[in-house]
């Protein structure tokens, strides 16, 4: 016999913030998680508000030309989907996501094949499956637009997405 009241209560319960992020959340109200790649300088808080604010503000909400690393506004860290999109400036001085340009070298990828992204609620380790250079295309362009893929529960759509991303890769 299923206790439906208990099931509903569990579904409606607010997830608990991981202890290591509880104090940071007080300092950074829009904190969504933390991004880190071992052995690199990529070690940033990830915030989430709208897709404009953190282009010009740091994770604490102060105006800053480098902005902050932020999560796409349609992503929900309480119920993450199969594509979490993060944004950050690609600085020529090597700051922020400019550091990712090192991945153009396959040897660098082989030394750093995993990304650690913890949401406020759970830890996650992700394997990099493709390294490619891209841009935001015009809506009329027929190019594969990897940045428009969110929330697919369809395994065939997801596999198609993965195959398209791998086809763009600079190396296998």
Helices and strands as residue ranges (DSSP letters): H 4-12, H 19-27, E 31-36, E 43-47, G 53-55, E 69-71, G 77-79, E 86-87, G 97-104, H 106-111, E 114-119, E 125-127, G 146-148, H 155-167
